[in-house]
Amino acid sequence: MALTGRTTLLAALGTLPVGIFAPSWAGILAVNAPLSLAILCDYALAAPVRSLQFTRSGDTSVRLGESAQVQLTVTNGSTRRLRAQLRDAWPPSSWPTGDEQAASRHRLTVPAGERRRLTTFLRPTRRGDRHAERVTVRSLGPLGLAARQGNHEVPWVLRVLPPFTSRKHLPSRLARLRELDGRTSVLIRGQGTEFDSLRDYVPGDDTRSIDWRATARQSAVAVRTWRPERDRHILIVLDTGRTSAGRVGDVPRLDAAMDAALLLGALAARAGDRVDLLAYDRRIRAQVQGRAAGDLLPSLVNAMAPIEPELVETDARGLGSALLKSAPRRSLIVLLTSLDATPVEEGLLPVLPQLTQRHTVLVASVSDPYIEKMSAGRGTVEAVYEAAAGAQTQTQRRRTAEQLHRHGVTVVDATPDKLAPALADAYLALKAAGLL
């Protein structure tokens, strides 16, 4: 902990004769000796700022949109009573606009040799690491006419994690996964490629699933149940290049992609698959490998939290090499990127053959709901022009998706609020079809 700044003297100039705005001490003594003496005494009795000691405790992580508490313990090691105004400074994005003044400023009184604990309530508005900046203390004298002021550096880091708003879709997708595994009674046989068990026939079962040998050994008709193969490798890839910086509504495309990646990771881990993460633009920005199912979600949110879009064009060849290195055996590669024509045609398409030859590839992209609204506009000349622009954009995205389909790639294109469940459904469909 380091002390910076300087000690200041605050004089009650409003009580001095009019026209004296920057008096010397000799002038103060000559004009108003009693007031000058009171100010000097008040300054002398103010507790020194330099001898104060500070420690922090509290939350080290919080989900975006939720509140965190960070405690600041102030120890007065001097022989004088501390009467102070304190500002616990954090970056502006640590609170919603307008809340900083009330949340970061405190008044406190600490008797000599004692300590007090203050709580600063934070509600960050952006992902990433928030570092405590400095603690500014203004130690007032008993009369409040003079004060000592100084700054202390008291380090603390609060990591703001992705909010994972799509977790509300997880229970319904887990229910569908249980149906695929044959653990829930349904009117169709469990789909998949791995034999699971035998059970009694119920009306509605596919007759092709009847095991005639097992039926001959018992009095009831037996049918085979199947489940999707487990222990498959899922590699989730976040494109952190310039296209991920675009905002859809009030959310960057990268944040919507992260939310979809978290839902897919949680679902795939519960399905018994191994999930890894790679964030890339021109180099690896984050990587998660080899985590157990119970540790996967915390590892993903911690790895994603500090990632910010880079305003550079993604190196598609470098990305392809990184993918092949991260997935040496057959895997499902889920690439969360843009469907803009130029980056796909000039960057992704040339490297797709080497990926689809060895892996199953799924491309997921965030679409802008405002484009749909534009396309439906009519009534004015401006609305017609906007509708034409929106229709052209939609046509280009469909054409890009068709090009990817011709290369054997599954494409998911959805708005931010629908991307996560749509991606989870695509994963379940591939698993049910035995394509993983």
VEXRO-282887 format. One line per 4 residues: number of its first residue (from 1); for each residue x, y, z of C-alpha. Coordinates in Angstrom, 2 decimals. Example, Ala and Ser with C-alpha at 12.3 -4.5 7.8 and 13.67 -1.06 7.14 Angstrom:
<marlos>
1> 12.30/-4.50/7.80 | 13.67/-1.06/7.14 $
</marlos>
This chain:
<marlos>
1> 0.00/0.00/0.00 | 1.51/3.32/-1.05 | 0.60/6.90/-0.08 | 0.53/9.59/-2.74 $
5> -0.76/13.14/-2.93 | -0.25/16.08/-0.59 | -1.60/17.62/2.59 | -3.85/20.63/2.02 $
9> -5.14/23.38/4.26 | -8.73/24.51/3.71 | -9.44/28.01/5.10 | -12.93/29.36/5.57 $
13> -12.35/32.28/3.25 | -16.01/33.16/3.31 | -15.60/34.53/6.84 | -12.67/36.80/5.89 $
17> -13.11/40.44/4.80 | -14.29/40.90/1.20 | -11.45/41.06/-1.31 | -9.07/38.72/0.54 $
21> -9.03/35.59/-1.64 | -5.37/34.47/-1.40 | -4.02/35.99/1.83 | -0.62/35.23/3.27 $
25> -0.42/33.97/6.83 | 0.91/37.39/7.88 | -2.16/39.02/6.32 | -4.52/36.61/8.08 $
29> -2.84/37.26/11.44 | -3.04/41.01/10.89 | -6.68/41.08/9.75 | -8.35/38.30/11.73 $
33> -5.99/36.82/14.29 | -8.63/34.77/16.18 | -9.85/33.08/12.98 | -6.29/32.40/11.85 $
37> -5.46/30.84/15.18 | -8.61/28.68/15.00 | -7.67/27.45/11.52 | -4.12/26.60/12.58 $
41> -5.34/24.76/15.66 | -7.97/22.88/13.63 | -5.31/21.84/11.11 | -2.95/20.73/13.88 $
45> -5.67/18.59/15.52 | -6.73/16.85/12.28 | -5.59/13.21/12.20 | -2.70/12.64/9.79 $
49> -3.60/10.87/6.56 | -0.18/9.31/6.06 | -0.45/7.05/9.11 | -3.78/5.51/8.06 $
53> -3.74/1.84/7.06 | -6.17/0.18/4.64 | -7.08/-3.41/3.81 | -9.73/-4.80/1.45 $
57> -11.98/-7.84/1.48 | -15.18/-8.93/-0.21 | -16.28/-10.19/-3.61 | -13.70/-11.00/-6.26 $
61> -16.16/-11.87/-9.03 | -19.71/-11.02/-10.01 | -21.97/-11.70/-12.97 | -22.70/-8.76/-15.24 $
65> -25.87/-7.03/-14.05 | -25.58/-8.24/-10.46 | -24.25/-6.38/-7.40 | -20.99/-6.93/-5.55 $
69> -19.71/-5.69/-2.20 | -16.12/-4.70/-1.47 | -15.17/-3.88/2.12 | -12.50/-1.32/3.00 $
73> -11.10/-1.44/6.54 | -9.60/1.84/7.78 | -7.18/1.66/10.72 | -6.30/4.89/12.53 $
77> -2.80/4.37/13.91 | -2.39/7.95/15.13 | -3.14/9.44/18.54 | -5.84/11.74/17.14 $
81> -9.46/11.07/16.34 | -10.12/10.75/12.61 | -13.05/12.69/11.19 | -12.92/12.13/7.45 $
85> -14.57/12.21/4.08 | -13.42/9.24/1.96 | -13.75/8.43/-1.71 | -13.20/4.84/-2.84 $
89> -12.54/5.33/-6.56 | -13.30/2.66/-9.18 | -13.61/2.84/-13.00 | -16.78/4.55/-14.28 $
93> -18.24/1.27/-15.60 | -18.36/-0.07/-12.02 | -21.79/1.54/-11.54 | -24.73/2.56/-13.70 $
97> -24.56/6.17/-14.86 | -25.24/8.58/-12.01 | -24.72/6.11/-9.15 | -20.99/6.73/-8.62 $
101> -21.31/9.69/-6.22 | -23.56/7.91/-3.74 | -21.76/4.56/-3.93 | -18.13/5.64/-3.65 $
105> -18.21/8.46/-1.08 | -18.29/7.83/2.66 | -18.13/9.78/5.92 | -16.50/8.13/8.91 $
109> -15.16/8.75/12.37 | -12.41/6.51/13.76 | -11.09/7.01/17.31 | -7.33/6.77/17.85 $
113> -6.02/3.22/17.61 | -9.31/1.79/16.30 | -10.59/0.64/12.91 | -13.80/0.92/10.92 $
117> -15.10/-1.01/7.94 | -16.80/0.65/4.97 | -18.72/-1.16/2.23 | -18.71/-0.02/-1.39 $
121> -21.54/-1.45/-3.48 | -20.61/-2.07/-7.11 | -22.91/-2.91/-10.02 | -20.70/-3.16/-13.12 $
125> -22.10/-2.36/-16.55 | -19.37/-4.11/-18.59 | -17.55/-7.42/-18.55 | -13.90/-7.68/-17.61 $
129> -11.62/-6.87/-14.69 | -12.36/-3.78/-12.61 | -9.35/-2.51/-10.67 | -9.73/-0.30/-7.61 $
133> -8.00/2.98/-8.40 | -7.23/4.93/-5.22 | -8.64/5.87/-1.85 | -8.75/9.62/-1.24 $
137> -9.10/10.73/2.39 | -9.82/14.24/3.63 | -9.13/14.35/7.38 | -11.05/17.24/8.97 $
141> -10.18/19.09/12.13 | -12.64/19.26/15.06 | -14.03/22.60/13.84 | -14.17/21.63/10.17 $
145> -12.15/24.71/9.15 | -9.06/22.88/7.92 | -8.20/19.44/6.60 | -5.35/17.17/5.57 $
149> -5.84/15.29/2.30 | -3.97/12.42/0.69 | -4.31/9.34/-1.51 | -3.64/5.68/-0.76 $
153> -3.29/2.90/-3.32 | -5.28/-0.11/-2.04 | -5.29/-2.77/-4.81 | -8.31/-4.98/-5.49 $
157> -9.64/-6.67/-8.64 | -13.29/-7.51/-9.29 | -13.82/-9.81/-12.27 | -17.13/-9.19/-14.04 $
161> -18.31/-12.47/-15.59 | -20.68/-12.98/-18.56 | -24.29/-12.95/-17.32 | -25.29/-16.33/-18.88 $
165> -28.87/-15.20/-19.42 | -29.58/-18.25/-21.60 | -29.32/-20.63/-18.62 | -33.14/-20.43/-18.45 $
169> -33.16/-22.65/-21.58 | -30.99/-25.35/-20.00 | -33.75/-27.38/-18.21 | -35.81/-27.85/-21.39 $
173> -32.72/-28.91/-23.38 | -31.67/-31.33/-20.65 | -35.15/-32.87/-20.80 | -34.71/-33.43/-24.53 $
177> -31.29/-34.92/-23.85 | -32.83/-37.39/-21.41 | -35.32/-38.38/-24.09 | -32.45/-39.06/-26.48 $
181> -30.75/-41.14/-23.81 | -33.92/-43.20/-23.34 | -34.24/-42.24/-19.67 | -37.70/-40.71/-20.17 $
185> -40.73/-42.66/-21.37 | -41.72/-41.44/-24.83 | -43.72/-42.88/-27.72 | -40.64/-43.24/-29.91 $
189> -37.55/-45.24/-29.31 | -34.44/-43.46/-28.06 | -32.38/-42.34/-31.03 | -28.66/-42.61/-31.30 $
193> -25.88/-44.91/-32.41 | -24.83/-46.62/-29.18 | -26.82/-49.60/-27.79 | -28.08/-48.89/-24.30 $
197> -30.43/-51.58/-22.95 | -33.53/-53.71/-23.50 | -37.02/-52.87/-22.27 | -40.57/-54.11/-22.75 $
201> -42.39/-53.10/-25.90 | -45.04/-50.37/-25.55 | -47.51/-49.31/-28.23 | -45.92/-46.77/-30.52 $
205> -42.42/-48.25/-30.48 | -40.73/-48.74/-33.84 | -41.07/-52.42/-34.73 | -37.57/-52.31/-36.23 $
209> -36.22/-51.94/-32.69 | -37.65/-55.29/-31.53 | -34.96/-57.73/-30.41 | -36.37/-61.07/-31.54 $
213> -33.73/-63.17/-29.81 | -34.40/-61.54/-26.46 | -38.15/-61.84/-27.09 | -37.80/-65.57/-27.69 $
217> -36.10/-66.00/-24.30 | -38.91/-64.31/-22.35 | -42.67/-63.99/-22.37 | -42.77/-60.26/-23.28 $
221> -41.69/-58.48/-26.46 | -38.32/-56.76/-25.90 | -37.08/-53.72/-27.79 | -33.60/-52.24/-27.98 $
225> -33.01/-48.71/-26.71 | -30.25/-46.52/-28.05 | -28.50/-43.50/-26.79 | -26.25/-40.93/-28.43 $
229> -22.57/-41.73/-28.23 | -20.77/-40.10/-25.32 | -17.28/-38.75/-24.76 | -17.25/-36.82/-28.01 $
233> -15.01/-33.77/-28.34 | -16.71/-30.37/-28.76 | -14.48/-27.40/-29.60 | -16.24/-24.04/-29.20 $
237> -14.47/-21.24/-31.09 | -15.09/-17.53/-30.51 | -14.06/-15.24/-33.36 | -12.83/-12.11/-31.52 $
241> -11.95/-10.14/-34.67 | -13.47/-6.85/-35.79 | -16.86/-8.29/-36.79 | -17.46/-9.37/-33.19 $
245> -17.28/-5.72/-32.06 | -20.48/-4.78/-33.87 | -23.39/-4.04/-31.56 | -26.80/-5.61/-31.99 $
249> -29.17/-3.53/-29.91 | -27.12/-2.61/-26.86 | -25.02/-5.78/-26.78 | -21.81/-6.54/-28.72 $
253> -22.02/-9.57/-30.99 | -19.23/-11.15/-28.98 | -21.33/-11.08/-25.79 | -24.25/-12.79/-27.54 $
257> -21.83/-15.43/-28.87 | -20.45/-16.00/-25.36 | -23.95/-16.55/-24.00 | -24.63/-19.17/-26.67 $
261> -21.26/-20.83/-25.99 | -22.04/-21.12/-22.27 | -25.39/-22.82/-22.88 | -23.85/-25.23/-25.37 $
265> -20.94/-25.97/-23.02 | -23.23/-26.68/-20.07 | -25.47/-28.93/-22.19 | -22.63/-30.85/-23.83 $
269> -20.93/-31.44/-20.47 | -24.15/-32.90/-19.07 | -24.36/-35.11/-22.17 | -20.99/-36.64/-21.30 $
273> -18.98/-34.90/-24.02 | -15.63/-33.17/-23.57 | -15.80/-29.43/-24.19 | -12.91/-27.07/-24.98 $
277> -12.90/-23.36/-25.77 | -10.72/-21.30/-28.09 | -10.92/-17.50/-28.62 | -8.95/-16.31/-31.63 $
281> -8.45/-13.37/-34.02 | -4.78/-13.18/-35.02 | -3.59/-15.03/-31.95 | -5.13/-17.08/-29.18 $
285> -6.92/-14.75/-26.74 | -8.21/-17.45/-24.38 | -8.19/-21.22/-24.20 | -9.85/-23.83/-21.97 $
289> -8.83/-27.46/-22.33 | -9.27/-30.71/-20.46 | -11.70/-29.53/-17.78 | -13.93/-31.98/-15.95 $
293> -17.68/-31.50/-16.26 | -17.97/-29.98/-12.80 | -15.22/-27.42/-13.46 | -16.16/-26.57/-17.04 $
297> -18.67/-23.75/-16.55 | -16.56/-21.78/-14.02 | -13.55/-22.18/-16.31 | -15.48/-20.93/-19.33 $
301> -16.91/-17.82/-17.66 | -13.53/-16.92/-16.15 | -11.78/-17.31/-19.49 | -14.43/-15.27/-21.33 $
305> -14.71/-12.43/-18.81 | -11.67/-10.33/-19.87 | -11.99/-10.94/-23.63 | -12.71/-7.85/-25.70 $
309> -13.15/-7.65/-29.50 | -10.01/-6.73/-31.40 | -10.38/-4.27/-34.28 | -8.39/-6.44/-36.68 $
313> -9.34/-8.85/-39.46 | -9.33/-12.43/-38.21 | -6.49/-14.51/-39.65 | -8.47/-17.42/-41.12 $
317> -5.40/-19.51/-41.96 | -4.00/-19.05/-38.48 | -7.40/-19.97/-37.06 | -7.51/-23.12/-39.16 $
321> -4.08/-24.19/-37.92 | -5.08/-23.49/-34.31 | -8.24/-25.57/-34.73 | -6.41/-28.55/-36.18 $
325> -3.88/-28.37/-33.37 | -6.58/-28.13/-30.68 | -8.64/-30.94/-32.22 | -6.27/-33.64/-33.48 $
329> -9.08/-36.23/-33.56 | -12.56/-36.06/-35.03 | -14.57/-33.38/-33.21 | -17.53/-31.07/-33.50 $
333> -16.14/-27.59/-34.18 | -18.61/-24.84/-33.32 | -17.43/-21.55/-34.80 | -19.22/-18.43/-33.54 $
337> -18.46/-15.82/-36.16 | -20.06/-13.45/-38.66 | -21.96/-14.36/-41.82 | -20.79/-11.21/-43.59 $
341> -19.95/-12.14/-47.16 | -16.40/-10.78/-47.42 | -14.87/-12.35/-44.26 | -16.48/-15.71/-45.08 $
345> -15.66/-15.83/-48.79 | -12.11/-14.50/-48.51 | -11.19/-15.95/-45.14 | -13.23/-18.94/-43.98 $
349> -14.17/-20.74/-47.23 | -10.56/-21.42/-48.34 | -9.74/-23.22/-45.08 | -13.02/-25.14/-44.75 $
353> -12.04/-28.22/-46.80 | -9.24/-29.19/-44.41 | -11.64/-28.76/-41.47 | -14.69/-30.59/-42.87 $
357> -12.50/-33.44/-44.08 | -11.65/-34.36/-40.48 | -14.37/-32.74/-38.38 | -18.05/-31.87/-38.21 $
361> -18.30/-28.07/-38.49 | -21.13/-25.87/-37.24 | -21.12/-22.10/-37.84 | -23.31/-19.91/-35.61 $
365> -23.87/-16.21/-36.23 | -25.74/-13.34/-34.59 | -28.27/-11.64/-36.86 | -29.64/-8.15/-36.29 $
369> -33.41/-8.05/-35.59 | -33.47/-4.47/-36.84 | -32.74/-5.78/-40.35 | -36.01/-7.73/-40.26 $
373> -37.82/-4.62/-39.08 | -36.27/-2.60/-41.90 | -37.32/-5.19/-44.49 | -40.96/-4.92/-43.43 $
377> -41.04/-1.10/-43.66 | -43.46/0.56/-46.09 | -45.44/3.76/-46.41 | -42.75/6.39/-47.01 $
381> -39.89/6.81/-49.45 | -37.38/6.48/-46.62 | -39.05/3.28/-45.34 | -38.98/1.77/-48.86 $
385> -35.26/2.48/-49.20 | -34.65/0.93/-45.77 | -36.71/-2.11/-46.77 | -34.61/-2.54/-49.91 $
389> -31.38/-2.31/-47.90 | -32.68/-4.80/-45.33 | -33.80/-7.26/-48.03 | -30.39/-7.03/-49.72 $
393> -28.62/-7.75/-46.44 | -30.83/-10.77/-45.76 | -30.23/-12.08/-49.27 | -26.46/-11.81/-48.83 $
397> -26.61/-13.70/-45.52 | -28.72/-16.48/-47.07 | -26.29/-16.73/-49.99 | -23.35/-16.99/-47.58 $
401> -25.16/-19.66/-45.55 | -25.86/-21.65/-48.72 | -22.17/-21.55/-49.64 | -21.31/-22.97/-46.24 $
405> -23.99/-25.67/-46.60 | -22.43/-26.78/-49.89 | -19.19/-27.37/-47.99 | -20.99/-29.63/-45.49 $
409> -21.30/-27.01/-42.73 | -24.34/-26.72/-40.48 | -25.35/-23.04/-40.12 | -27.30/-21.41/-37.28 $
413> -28.27/-17.78/-37.91 | -30.43/-16.19/-35.20 | -31.02/-13.00/-33.26 | -29.20/-12.54/-29.92 $
417> -32.09/-13.77/-27.77 | -32.64/-16.85/-29.97 | -29.07/-17.81/-30.85 | -28.30/-19.78/-27.68 $
421> -31.37/-22.08/-27.78 | -31.05/-22.47/-31.56 | -27.42/-23.56/-31.20 | -28.34/-26.01/-28.44 $
425> -31.08/-27.48/-30.66 | -28.63/-27.89/-33.54 | -26.24/-29.75/-31.24 | -29.02/-32.08/-30.05 $
429> -30.09/-32.72/-33.65 | -26.54/-33.70/-34.65 | -26.29/-35.94/-31.60 | -29.63/-37.61/-32.31 $
433> -28.58/-38.26/-35.90 | -25.29/-39.82/-34.81 | -23.24/-37.23/-36.67 | -20.85/-36.43/-33.82 $
</marlos>
